[in-house]
Amino acid sequence: MAETKLLPKIGSKVKININKVKDRLPAKLIDQISLNPRVVTTGYKMTDGRSIGITVKLQNGEENWFFPEEIEKG
């Protein structure tokens, strides 16, 4: 399970690692992230009972969630 001390704080500016997500996301979202991978964390999400996802707001205002290993410090 991800430890909360390792998760970025809400409001933090982080970057999505496009190489770690491009195989599981729709093309439209990949295009949006490719234009600007920098996002702001908005919260956390329980994923499958063993991990915590990070919800983020993209530059276009859309919100999505990602696994912690798909996020880098901004």
Secondary structure by P-SEA (a helix, b strand, c coil): cccccccccccbbbbbccccccccccaaaaaaaaaccbbbbcccccccccbbbbbbbccccccccccccccccc
